[in-house]
């Protein structure tokens, strides 16, 4: 592809400040020991068109750096693999097990016995979030999620029935080149919090802990009322595999934010933050005050939540809010004003005490199958259809923090968002970016729904939104919200482009635009929003670099066909080096159903099976080759 300097075809990423770095690292372009970087830009890469590229995780993108002495230096990017989830690199009780194998309440590997007489390790094919922590006692650590397992050894669906896990990796870093290599991998113990349920995305807190997630919270109403439901079977299977006892199954154990602290000796401690509410947590992203947070609530008919902690760096107590969306436009995906409804204040201990008391859904709400005086009609993700609810006396706190989405809808908050996923922060501009992976269903006009706040155009390939943050905001009751980082407005930033039919590669969304935005991470140094796709509309999913100043988009990574791009994490300054962490999960998934004619689909599937395996493993790695921007920022990073 022809390279263009600072033209319209590729983005020019102007740095926010006039910045100076030593010309020593990949940026050793200048002879002066203090040269200023005038601008940085990504040169994108084409989408893969051959089978050998369609089965790879690779980049052909480059970065141009223009210096104050007039010199321009080009740096090629490469993708570095750390390990696959099937690799036996995790040390557990003296033996090596696959990185993606979950452990039970006693710390033993959980075994797959689906094939009689052939027990084997369960291995997640879905590595997700990565957090590169700032060095602790001189060591470099990374926390990684293993979200779920697609199939078991017998080839049957294992989704949601196998406990999930996280790992802690100790990394070695080459001081000169910045290359990262795996030194040790250990599984993180979740026995103190009843295990881990479907951890999707995550973030690094400003105080250097990992904030995880638990999405698709099991529906407590269905669990209680229907013993034959998939909800009951999933939670009981989880309990059987994790605790060794299905009677320990409790849906209210799951749907929270786990915080992982890495101690100076390399050990970990885990807390679940019950006061941050229970819903389909995709990710929790903290604001610069170290108190305010926004979340993704993944699923259909979901809600936008905000949490304001009582104290900085302490998520054990706080106030939970839910947004009411007041639509103001449809341009570029849509826009609206946000009104915040206070759900309540609580502490982790108060909510945990309610759970430990054995509370059930029927203790919190009365229900009706038809409209009834005194009952509120709501529609929200976990139940999936309109229900009529009445809060029982004295159960406000239980409702607010265990049934957050239901209670929010009862109080008038909007429960119509669809596939609300990644969240990240642009600190300088006081903006938050939020992924709506699929703008349809509740986000379209639906006059038969209990509420119809959102009436936006259907865009199946999704929209990346931006929130404007501001101080001095009041909640719906006129009470001041104790935060300077309240989202007041929401507007579309990047809209996907659906196509009426598939192209020759099976893509049903424009391959030169983002489809089904999911993971988001922002680089303050590069003024760049990185976007990872979770798309069935693109046969190969991509990572994109979006310049928030020039509004231009560059493709910087392609993952294997059928795989999702996950674990996106931009680190601007890690001992003077910069990285874009990026994983892939469930390679080869759903290829059979795609209409692919540009290459031989059967040969593509064979190549996928040979090179990686379909739905059997996932990869953990990073994009290398960025100019070293280490001294450019002295601020907290993503």
Secondary structure, DSSP 8 states (H G I E B T S, - for coil): ----SSSSSS--B--SS-EEE-TTSTTTT-SSSSEEEEEEEEE------SHHHHTS-B---EEEEEETTS-EEEEE-EEEEEEETTSEEEEETTEEEETT--B-TTS-B-EE--STT--EE---S-EEEEEE---BTTBEEEEEEE---SB-TTS-B-TTTS--EEEEEEEEE-TTT--EEEEEEEE---GGGT--------EE-TTS-EE----S---HHHHHH-TTSHHHHHHHHHHHHHHS-GGG--GGG-SSEEEEEE-TTS-EEEEEEGGG--S-EEEEEE-TTSSEEEEEE-SEEE--EEEEEEETTEEEEEEEEEEEEEEEE-GGG-EEEEEEEEEEEEEHHHHHHHHHTT--HHHHEEEESS--TT-EEE--TTT-S-EEEEE-TT-HHHHHHHSHHHHHHHTT----EESEEEEEEETTTTEEEEEES-B-GGGS--TTSS--------BTT-EEEEEEEESS-B-TTS-B-S-S-EEEEEEEEEE--B-SS--TTS-SB-TTS--SEEEEEEETTTTEEEEEE--SSSSS-EEEEEETTT--EEEEEE--TT-EEEEEEEEEEETTEEEEEEEEESTTTT-TTS---SS-HHHHHHHHHHHT-SSS--EEEEEE-----TTT--S---
